[in-house]
């Protein structure tokens, strides 16, 4: 017997059950993806915090932080700019995924109005400035 041979009430029930199974499968798949993402986030946070607690050079600690951020934002490229107060310039640190030519252009960047680097594609920068 095929579905076309069933009465309309039974066809409605069969299609409803198939739709319910499909929705359950999609829900499980989305939940599984989220669990995997959260598991990776927890692992990355643990590795980053462990790195910060260890006696590693600052450059490696900043690279670990950038790796954590890049893992959470798709297609992100992260770096940290360190201020050299003596020379009045910015230097890029933790530039694991940035192209070397771009990283080199960020070294010794003067802190002044109109100073900067032209990127080949749009870049969103989050700057945090603190005066101690």
N, C-alpha and C positions, 0 to 999 in steps of 0.2 A: 504494500500500500504506500502511495506517495502522499506528500503533503497536500497536493492538489485534490486528492480524493477525500480528504477529511472535511468535516463540516466546518463552517467559518469560525465557530467558537473554539474548536480544537486547533485550527490553524493559528488563531490569535494566541492561544496558550503556548503552542510550540514556538512561534516567533518571539513571544514574550520571554520564554525561558532561554532561547538563544541570545536575545539581547541582554538578559541578566547575566549570563555566563560571560559574554563579551565585556560587559562593564566591570565584572569582578576581575577578569584577566587584566584589563587596562589599569584598574585600581591597584592590583598587586604589582604590576610592572612599574607604575609611577612610585609606589611606596618603596619598592626595591631600589630603584635609582636613588631616591632620597636617602635611604639607609646607607647605601654605598658612599654617597657624597658626604654625609655626616661622619661616617667612619673615617674617610680620608681626611676630613677637616680635623677631627680629633687627633688622628695620628700626626698630621702636620703641625698642629699646635703643640703636641707633646714634644716632637723633635725640635721645634723652634725654642720652646721653653728650656728644654734640656741643653740646647746649644747656648742659650743665654746664661745658664747657670755654670757652664763649663768655662775653663780658663782658655778661651779661644780668642784670636785676634778680632778686633772690632769689625774688620772687613768681612770675615766669615760669618759673624753674627748678623750683620746687615744683609748679607746674601741669603741667609736662612729666612729672615723676615720677608725679603722680597719674594723668595720661592713660595712662602706661605700665601702671600697676597696673590701672586700669579696663579696659584692653584685654585683660587676661589673666583677669579674673574677671567672668563674665557678671553683669549687673545690679548691678555694684558702683558705689558712689559714694564717692569718696575725697577726703579733705582732710588737711592737715597743720596741727597746732595749734602755734603758736609761743608761747613763754613770754615775757611781759614781766615781768622780775624787779623792776623799779621799782614797778609798780602791783600786782604779784602776781596777774596775770590771764592767761588764754589768749586768743589771737586766731587765727581760722581763716585759713589761707592756701592757695592752690592749690585753690580750691573751684569748679572749672569746671562740674561737673555737678550740684552741690547746688542746691536751690531757694534763691532770694535771701532769702526770709523765714527759712529755716533758717540760712543763712550769717550773716545779721544777728544772729540769736539767739546764735550762737557767738562773736561779737565781744565782748571784754571779759568773758569768762566767769571768775568768781572761782575761784581755786584754794583750795578748802576742802572739808571733809567735808559731804556732802549738797548740794553745789552742782552744777548741771548743767542740761541742756536735755531736755525730754520730746519724743521723736521720734514722728511719726505712725505709724511702722512700726518693727519691730525693727531695730536697728543693731548691727553687730559692730564693735567698735573695737579696734584694735591700738595700744597705747601703748608708746612707748619713752622711758624717762626716763633722763637722764644728768646727773649732778652733776659739774661740772668744778671 
